[in-house]
Amino acid sequence: QLQASGGGLVQAGGSLRLSCAASGRTFGTYSLAWFRQAPGKEREFVAVINWSGRSTSYADSAKGRFTISRDNAKNTVYLQMNSLKPEDTAVYYCAADVPPIKLYSDYESYDYWGQGTQVTVSS
């Protein structure tokens, strides 16, 4: 139901734009989020956007470099990633749900997940 794309190999300082398209159902009333998981590490929160697109939150590691946005007409959420660093290397997952306000950064608050897209940043 969620299909992530846009990952790839990029040099440090470069940019990538991830997309996550929903199918089979409409997520217009859901919050949409991005998480990432590096090898040997737990899945971590990157960014979330509320149903209207008017409210966003970012992990400290993403602030000032990443921008989350959504297009409800296209049932798609985006993650624009600039000034990429080698430590951004991970599999990036999109997620959808209506999480409790204080638990939006907890991956267990999301029931719907995309399959993940690999982002590799070389130094």
OpenMM code with the backbone's topology and positions (N, CA, C; nanometers):
from openmm import Vec3, app, unit

residues = "GLN LEU GLN ALA SER GLY GLY GLY LEU VAL GLN ALA GLY GLY SER LEU ARG LEU SER CYS ALA ALA SER GLY ARG THR PHE GLY THR TYR SER LEU ALA TRP PHE ARG GLN ALA PRO GLY LYS GLU ARG GLU PHE VAL ALA VAL ILE ASN TRP SER GLY ARG SER THR SER TYR ALA ASP SER ALA LYS GLY ARG PHE THR ILE SER ARG ASP ASN ALA LYS ASN THR VAL TYR LEU GLN MET ASN SER LEU LYS PRO GLU ASP THR ALA VAL TYR TYR CYS ALA ALA ASP VAL PRO PRO ILE LYS LEU TYR SER ASP TYR GLU SER TYR ASP TYR TRP GLY GLN GLY THR GLN VAL THR VAL SER SER".split()
positions = [
    Vec3(0.0813, -0.1204, 0.0000),
    Vec3(0.0000, 0.0000, 0.0000),
    Vec3(0.0850, 0.1259, 0.0000),
    Vec3(0.2075, 0.1181, 0.0506),
    Vec3(0.2998, 0.2301, 0.0472),
    Vec3(0.4234, 0.1861, -0.0299),
    Vec3(0.4608, 0.2630, -0.1302),
    Vec3(0.5730, 0.2289, -0.2161),
    Vec3(0.6748, 0.3422, -0.2132),
    Vec3(0.7893, 0.3149, -0.1524),
    Vec3(0.8947, 0.4163, -0.1430),
    Vec3(0.9894, 0.4042, -0.2610),
    Vec3(1.0411, 0.5166, -0.3047),
    Vec3(1.1360, 0.5191, -0.4152),
    Vec3(1.2239, 0.6428, -0.4027),
    Vec3(1.3273, 0.6482, -0.4868),
    Vec3(1.4119, 0.7658, -0.4918),
    Vec3(1.5473, 0.7505, -0.4258),
    Vec3(1.5712, 0.6389, -0.3603),
    Vec3(1.7000, 0.6178, -0.2979),
    Vec3(1.8095, 0.5971, -0.4007),
    Vec3(1.9324, 0.5934, -0.3529),
    Vec3(2.0438, 0.5722, -0.4434),
    Vec3(2.1752, 0.6034, -0.3762),
    Vec3(2.2793, 0.6101, -0.4580),
    Vec3(2.4141, 0.6404, -0.4114),
    Vec3(2.4460, 0.7857, -0.4450),
    Vec3(2.4906, 0.8608, -0.3460),
    Vec3(2.5221, 1.0018, -0.3666),
    Vec3(2.6453, 1.0377, -0.2841),
    Vec3(2.7202, 1.1340, -0.3312),
    Vec3(2.8371, 1.1794, -0.2562),
    Vec3(2.7952, 1.2719, -0.1431),
    Vec3(2.8784, 1.2764, -0.0425),
    Vec3(2.8528, 1.3671, 0.0698),
    Vec3(2.8339, 1.5088, 0.0169),
    Vec3(2.7336, 1.5765, 0.0726),
    Vec3(2.6998, 1.7102, 0.0275),
    Vec3(2.5932, 1.7131, -0.0806),
    Vec3(2.5624, 1.5984, -0.1346),
    Vec3(2.4630, 1.5905, -0.2408),
    Vec3(2.3210, 1.5863, -0.1881),
    Vec3(2.2280, 1.5672, -0.2788),
    Vec3(2.0855, 1.5689, -0.2457),
    Vec3(2.0137, 1.4495, -0.3080),
    Vec3(1.9076, 1.4105, -0.2424),
    Vec3(1.8163, 1.3094, -0.2945),
    Vec3(1.6752, 1.3484, -0.2552),
    Vec3(1.5806, 1.3067, -0.3368),
    Vec3(1.4400, 1.3275, -0.3030),
    Vec3(1.3704, 1.1926, -0.3017),
    Vec3(1.3240, 1.1537, -0.1841),
    Vec3(1.2496, 1.0296, -0.1700),
    Vec3(1.1011, 1.0553, -0.1892),
    Vec3(1.0344, 0.9570, -0.2464),
    Vec3(0.8895, 0.9637, -0.2631),
    Vec3(0.8270, 0.8388, -0.2050),
    Vec3(0.7063, 0.8516, -0.1597),
    Vec3(0.6318, 0.7369, -0.1083),
    Vec3(0.4879, 0.7525, -0.1537),
    Vec3(0.4478, 0.6654, -0.2435),
    Vec3(0.3135, 0.6722, -0.3006),
    Vec3(0.2248, 0.5653, -0.2384),
    Vec3(0.1061, 0.6056, -0.2028),
    Vec3(0.0101, 0.5132, -0.1439),
    Vec3(-0.0863, 0.4634, -0.2499),
    Vec3(-0.1238, 0.3410, -0.2364),
    Vec3(-0.2224, 0.2834, -0.3271),
    Vec3(-0.3142, 0.1910, -0.2485),
    Vec3(-0.4300, 0.1719, -0.3009),
    Vec3(-0.5226, 0.0813, -0.2355),
    Vec3(-0.6107, 0.1471, -0.1318),
    Vec3(-0.5636, 0.2568, -0.0774),
    Vec3(-0.6439, 0.3330, 0.0167),
    Vec3(-0.5933, 0.4754, 0.0181),
    Vec3(-0.6721, 0.5637, 0.0743),
    Vec3(-0.6340, 0.7047, 0.0831),
    Vec3(-0.5819, 0.7343, 0.2225),
    Vec3(-0.4675, 0.8005, 0.2262),
    Vec3(-0.4078, 0.8352, 0.3544),
    Vec3(-0.4208, 0.9847, 0.3825),
    Vec3(-0.5199, 1.0466, 0.3212),
    Vec3(-0.5369, 1.1906, 0.3345),
    Vec3(-0.5618, 1.2383, 0.4761),
    Vec3(-0.6142, 1.1523, 0.5624),
    Vec3(-0.6397, 1.1929, 0.7006),
    Vec3(-0.5353, 1.1388, 0.7965),
    Vec3(-0.4296, 1.0805, 0.7418),
    Vec3(-0.3257, 1.0202, 0.8240),
    Vec3(-0.2018, 1.1091, 0.8292),
    Vec3(-0.1276, 1.0979, 0.9356),
    Vec3(0.0075, 1.1526, 0.9381),
    Vec3(0.0965, 1.0590, 0.8562),
    Vec3(0.1944, 1.1185, 0.7899),
    Vec3(0.2904, 1.0418, 0.7110),
    Vec3(0.4305, 1.0712, 0.7633),
    Vec3(0.5093, 0.9682, 0.7767),
    Vec3(0.6408, 0.9852, 0.8391),
    Vec3(0.7480, 0.9104, 0.7612),
    Vec3(0.8699, 0.9507, 0.7852),
    Vec3(0.9874, 0.8798, 0.7351),
    Vec3(1.0697, 0.8342, 0.8549),
    Vec3(1.1131, 0.7114, 0.8484),
    Vec3(1.2073, 0.6539, 0.9432),
    Vec3(1.3250, 0.5993, 0.8636),
    Vec3(1.4321, 0.5695, 0.9334),
    Vec3(1.5460, 0.5079, 0.8659),
    Vec3(1.6112, 0.4058, 0.9584),
    Vec3(1.6780, 0.3120, 0.8978),
    Vec3(1.7461, 0.2092, 0.9756),
    Vec3(1.8787, 0.1761, 0.9094),
    Vec3(1.9854, 0.2004, 0.9839),
    Vec3(2.1190, 0.1671, 0.9388),
    Vec3(2.1527, 0.0266, 0.9879),
    Vec3(2.2480, -0.0395, 0.9226),
    Vec3(2.2842, -0.1758, 0.9628),
    Vec3(2.3259, -0.1818, 1.1096),
    Vec3(2.2668, -0.2751, 1.1815),
    Vec3(2.3024, -0.2932, 1.3208),
    Vec3(2.2413, -0.1929, 1.4161),
    Vec3(2.1571, -0.1060, 1.3641),
    Vec3(2.0961, -0.0032, 1.4488),
    Vec3(1.9441, -0.0166, 1.4467),
    Vec3(1.8818, 0.0444, 1.5442),
    Vec3(1.7361, 0.0433, 1.5504),
    Vec3(1.6782, 0.1429, 1.4497),
    Vec3(1.5544, 0.1182, 1.4129),
    Vec3(1.4853, 0.2113, 1.3244),
    Vec3(1.4654, 0.3441, 1.3982),
    Vec3(1.4988, 0.4534, 1.3323),
    Vec3(1.4888, 0.5835, 1.3972),
    Vec3(1.4034, 0.6797, 1.3166),
    Vec3(1.3390, 0.7657, 1.3889),
    Vec3(1.2521, 0.8680, 1.3317),
    Vec3(1.3329, 0.9720, 1.2558),
    Vec3(1.2776, 1.0151, 1.1411),
    Vec3(1.3416, 1.1202, 1.0629),
    Vec3(1.2519, 1.2448, 1.0576),
    Vec3(1.1270, 1.2255, 1.0145),
    Vec3(1.0373, 1.3404, 0.9996),
    Vec3(0.8934, 1.2917, 0.9897),
    Vec3(0.8011, 1.3807, 1.0231),
    Vec3(0.6578, 1.3492, 1.0127),
    Vec3(0.5837, 1.4729, 0.9669),
    Vec3(0.4748, 1.4513, 0.8956),
    Vec3(0.3896, 1.5605, 0.8505),
    Vec3(0.2451, 1.5218, 0.8795),
    Vec3(0.1680, 1.6179, 0.9281),
    Vec3(0.0307, 1.5837, 0.9630),
    Vec3(-0.0569, 1.5771, 0.8385),
    Vec3(-0.1827, 1.5450, 0.8568),
    Vec3(-0.2703, 1.5170, 0.7432),
    Vec3(-0.2859, 1.6362, 0.6504),
    Vec3(-0.2845, 1.7559, 0.7054),
    Vec3(-0.3065, 1.8742, 0.6222),
    Vec3(-0.1783, 1.9271, 0.5601),
    Vec3(-0.0649, 1.8835, 0.6133),
    Vec3(0.0627, 1.9347, 0.5661),
    Vec3(0.1077, 2.0608, 0.6364),
    Vec3(0.0267, 2.1074, 0.7309),
    Vec3(0.0594, 2.2354, 0.7958),
    Vec3(0.1478, 2.2177, 0.9195),
    Vec3(0.1681, 2.0947, 0.9611),
    Vec3(0.2502, 2.0703, 1.0796),
    Vec3(0.3528, 1.9628, 1.0488),
    Vec3(0.4778, 1.9933, 1.0772),
    Vec3(0.5866, 1.8986, 1.0548),
    Vec3(0.6768, 1.8928, 1.1775),
    Vec3(0.7449, 1.7817, 1.1935),
    Vec3(0.8455, 1.7675, 1.2986),
    Vec3(0.9618, 1.6882, 1.2434),
    Vec3(1.0807, 1.7193, 1.2929),
    Vec3(1.2016, 1.6560, 1.2431),
    Vec3(1.2880, 1.6072, 1.3578),
    Vec3(1.3622, 1.5015, 1.3308),
    Vec3(1.4674, 1.4610, 1.4224),
    Vec3(1.5760, 1.5676, 1.4180),
    Vec3(1.6492, 1.5797, 1.5260),
    Vec3(1.7561, 1.6804, 1.5298),
    Vec3(1.8550, 1.6604, 1.4152),
    Vec3(1.8786, 1.5356, 1.3794),
    Vec3(1.9753, 1.5063, 1.2728),
    Vec3(1.9270, 1.5519, 1.1357),
    Vec3(1.7962, 1.5755, 1.1232),
    Vec3(1.7381, 1.6132, 0.9944),
    Vec3(1.7074, 1.7628, 0.9841),
    Vec3(1.6994, 1.8284, 1.0943),
    Vec3(1.6619, 1.9699, 1.0946),
    Vec3(1.7589, 2.0537, 1.0127),
    Vec3(1.7027, 2.1381, 0.9277),
    Vec3(1.7846, 2.2277, 0.8466),
    Vec3(1.8386, 2.1653, 0.7192),
    Vec3(1.8271, 2.0324, 0.7070),
    Vec3(1.8787, 1.9651, 0.5870),
    Vec3(1.7687, 1.8920, 0.5107),
    Vec3(1.6716, 1.8369, 0.5831),
    Vec3(1.5651, 1.7582, 0.5210),
    Vec3(1.4337, 1.8361, 0.5267),
    Vec3(1.3502, 1.8135, 0.4260),
    Vec3(1.2172, 1.8739, 0.4231),
    Vec3(1.1156, 1.7690, 0.3842),
    Vec3(1.0152, 1.7519, 0.4684),
    Vec3(0.9062, 1.6592, 0.4377),
    Vec3(0.7889, 1.7381, 0.3826),
    Vec3(0.7229, 1.6816, 0.2842),
    Vec3(0.6056, 1.7458, 0.2259),
    Vec3(0.5115, 1.6370, 0.1765),
    Vec3(0.3906, 1.6760, 0.1425),
    Vec3(0.2936, 1.5783, 0.0937),
    Vec3(0.2037, 1.6424, -0.0100),
    Vec3(0.1530, 1.5564, -0.0960),
    Vec3(0.0559, 1.5975, -0.1962),
    Vec3(-0.0612, 1.5016, -0.1828),
    Vec3(-0.1657, 1.5460, -0.1160),
    Vec3(-0.2786, 1.4567, -0.0896),
    Vec3(-0.3526, 1.4187, -0.2175),
    Vec3(-0.3482, 1.5050, -0.3172),
    Vec3(-0.4125, 1.4724, -0.4444),
    Vec3(-0.3444, 1.3534, -0.5107),
    Vec3(-0.2145, 1.3407, -0.4860),
    Vec3(-0.1378, 1.2299, -0.5434),
    Vec3(-0.1154, 1.1176, -0.4429),
    Vec3(-0.1668, 1.1377, -0.3202),
    Vec3(-0.1503, 1.0357, -0.2164),
    Vec3(-0.0030, 1.0005, -0.1967),
    Vec3(0.0803, 1.1045, -0.1932),
    Vec3(0.2258, 1.0865, -0.1917),
    Vec3(0.2901, 1.1768, -0.0876),
    Vec3(0.3922, 1.1246, -0.0217),
    Vec3(0.4737, 1.2027, 0.0698),
    Vec3(0.6174, 1.2037, 0.0167),
    Vec3(0.6854, 1.3146, 0.0393),
    Vec3(0.8212, 1.3330, -0.0115),
    Vec3(0.9169, 1.3639, 0.1031),
    Vec3(1.0425, 1.3333, 0.0805),
    Vec3(1.1476, 1.3743, 0.1731),
    Vec3(1.2630, 1.4284, 0.0890),
    Vec3(1.2782, 1.5587, 0.0901),
    Vec3(1.3904, 1.6224, 0.0220),
    Vec3(1.5082, 1.6240, 0.1178),
    Vec3(1.6173, 1.5632, 0.0770),
    Vec3(1.7346, 1.5527, 0.1630),
    Vec3(1.8509, 1.6261, 0.0975),
    Vec3(1.8984, 1.7292, 0.1637),
    Vec3(2.0108, 1.8081, 0.1151),
    Vec3(2.1293, 1.7943, 0.2092),
    Vec3(2.2451, 1.8343, 0.1619),
    Vec3(2.3674, 1.8308, 0.2430),
    Vec3(2.3849, 1.6945, 0.3096),
    Vec3(2.3708, 1.5916, 0.2312),
    Vec3(2.3759, 1.4553, 0.2859),
    Vec3(2.5137, 1.4234, 0.3412),
    Vec3(2.5132, 1.3433, 0.4472),
    Vec3(2.6348, 1.3024, 0.5159),
    Vec3(2.6443, 1.1497, 0.5125),
    Vec3(2.7641, 1.0956, 0.5259),
    Vec3(2.7776, 0.9495, 0.5288),
    Vec3(2.6917, 0.8847, 0.6382),
    Vec3(2.6722, 0.9547, 0.7485),
    Vec3(2.5904, 0.8984, 0.8569),
    Vec3(2.4419, 0.8963, 0.8245),
    Vec3(2.4026, 0.9525, 0.7109),
    Vec3(2.2641, 0.9420, 0.6655),
    Vec3(2.2392, 0.8106, 0.5914),
    Vec3(2.3445, 0.7344, 0.5687),
    Vec3(2.3304, 0.6068, 0.4996),
    Vec3(2.2410, 0.5130, 0.5788),
    Vec3(2.1364, 0.4635, 0.5136),
    Vec3(2.0377, 0.3774, 0.5798),
    Vec3(1.9323, 0.3366, 0.4781),
    Vec3(1.8491, 0.2442, 0.5200),
    Vec3(1.7264, 0.2163, 0.4459),
    Vec3(1.6190, 0.3099, 0.5008),
    Vec3(1.5548, 0.3826, 0.4126),
    Vec3(1.4528, 0.4791, 0.4524),
    Vec3(1.3144, 0.4197, 0.4275),
    Vec3(1.2304, 0.4292, 0.5298),
    Vec3(1.0956, 0.3748, 0.5238),
    Vec3(0.9932, 0.4868, 0.5418),
    Vec3(0.8854, 0.4793, 0.4652),
    Vec3(0.7737, 0.5683, 0.4905),
    Vec3(0.6693, 0.4931, 0.5725),
    Vec3(0.5929, 0.5681, 0.6482),
    Vec3(0.4932, 0.5085, 0.7359),
    Vec3(0.3716, 0.5989, 0.7437),
    Vec3(0.2577, 0.5400, 0.7737),
    Vec3(0.1335, 0.6169, 0.7830),
    Vec3(0.0510, 0.5672, 0.9007),
    Vec3(-0.0092, 0.6600, 0.9674),
    Vec3(-0.1029, 0.6274, 1.0747),
    Vec3(-0.1532, 0.7570, 1.1371),
    Vec3(-0.2260, 0.7430, 1.2460),
    Vec3(-0.2677, 0.8591, 1.3237),
    Vec3(-0.2086, 0.8399, 1.4626),
    Vec3(-0.0833, 0.8722, 1.4810),
    Vec3(-0.0170, 0.8435, 1.6073),
    Vec3(-0.0609, 0.9377, 1.7189),
    Vec3(-0.0533, 0.8924, 1.8420),
    Vec3(-0.0751, 0.9837, 1.9546),
    Vec3(0.0238, 1.0998, 1.9445),
    Vec3(-0.0198, 1.2178, 1.9845),
    Vec3(0.0610, 1.3389, 1.9639),
    Vec3(0.2019, 1.3235, 2.0166),
    Vec3(0.2174, 1.2658, 2.1350),
    Vec3(0.3499, 1.2570, 2.1955),
    Vec3(0.4293, 1.1368, 2.1464),
    Vec3(0.3691, 1.0544, 2.0602),
    Vec3(0.4369, 0.9325, 2.0149),
    Vec3(0.4600, 0.9310, 1.8641),
    Vec3(0.4575, 1.0482, 1.8005),
    Vec3(0.4727, 1.0525, 1.6550),
    Vec3(0.6090, 1.0056, 1.6097),
    Vec3(0.7080, 1.0079, 1.6972),
    Vec3(0.8430, 0.9672, 1.6597),
    Vec3(0.8715, 0.8213, 1.6954),
    Vec3(0.7720, 0.7534, 1.7468),
    Vec3(0.7873, 0.6138, 1.7865),
    Vec3(0.7394, 0.5251, 1.6718),
    Vec3(0.8271, 0.4414, 1.6205),
    Vec3(0.7892, 0.3618, 1.5037),
    Vec3(0.6747, 0.2649, 1.5362),
    Vec3(0.6583, 0.2316, 1.6614),
    Vec3(0.5506, 0.1395, 1.6991),
    Vec3(0.4133, 0.2065, 1.6913),
    Vec3(0.4115, 0.3370, 1.6677),
    Vec3(0.2843, 0.4082, 1.6558),
    Vec3(0.2254, 0.3995, 1.5156),
    Vec3(0.2997, 0.3366, 1.4233),
    Vec3(0.2577, 0.3327, 1.2825),
    Vec3(0.2271, 0.1897, 1.2404),
    Vec3(0.1139, 0.1713, 1.1771),
    Vec3(0.0727, 0.0390, 1.1315),
    Vec3(0.1018, 0.0148, 0.9840),
    Vec3(0.1142, 0.1203, 0.9052),
    Vec3(0.1313, 0.1059, 0.7610),
    Vec3(0.2727, 0.1474, 0.7228),
    Vec3(0.3406, 0.0567, 0.6497),
    Vec3(0.4823, 0.0793, 0.6167),
    Vec3(0.5089, 0.0514, 0.4702),
    Vec3(0.5990, 0.1292, 0.4138),
    Vec3(0.6497, 0.0993, 0.2818),
    Vec3(0.7620, -0.0019, 0.2915),
    Vec3(0.8138, -0.0435, 0.1776),
    Vec3(0.9133, -0.1507, 0.1751),
    Vec3(1.0551, -0.1013, 0.1988),
    Vec3(1.0771, 0.0279, 0.1959),
    Vec3(1.2108, 0.0810, 0.2197),
    Vec3(1.2864, 0.1086, 0.0907),
    Vec3(1.3678, 0.2118, 0.0950),
    Vec3(1.4545, 0.2445, -0.0178),
    Vec3(1.5929, 0.2784, 0.0372),
    Vec3(1.6961, 0.2240, -0.0237),
    Vec3(1.8331, 0.2375, 0.0263),
    Vec3(1.8922, 0.3729, -0.0131),
    Vec3(1.9468, 0.4408, 0.0849),
    Vec3(2.0225, 0.5636, 0.0615),
    Vec3(2.1650, 0.5402, 0.1087),
    Vec3(2.2597, 0.5609, 0.0190),
    Vec3(2.4001, 0.5427, 0.0525),
    Vec3(2.4737, 0.6715, 0.0195),
    Vec3(2.5409, 0.7263, 0.1193),
    Vec3(2.6154, 0.8506, 0.1024),
    Vec3(2.7632, 0.8190, 0.1186),
    Vec3(2.8384, 0.8443, 0.0147),
    Vec3(2.9818, 0.8164, 0.0177),
    Vec3(3.0592, 0.9404, 0.0604),
    Vec3(3.1703, 0.9169, 0.1265),
    Vec3(3.2514, 1.0297, 0.1753),
    Vec3(3.3534, 1.0737, 0.0719),
] * unit.nanometer
topology = app.Topology()
chain = topology.addChain("A")
for resn in residues:
    res = topology.addResidue(resn, chain)
    for name in ("N", "CA", "C"):
        topology.addAtom(name, app.Element.getBySymbol(name[0]), res)
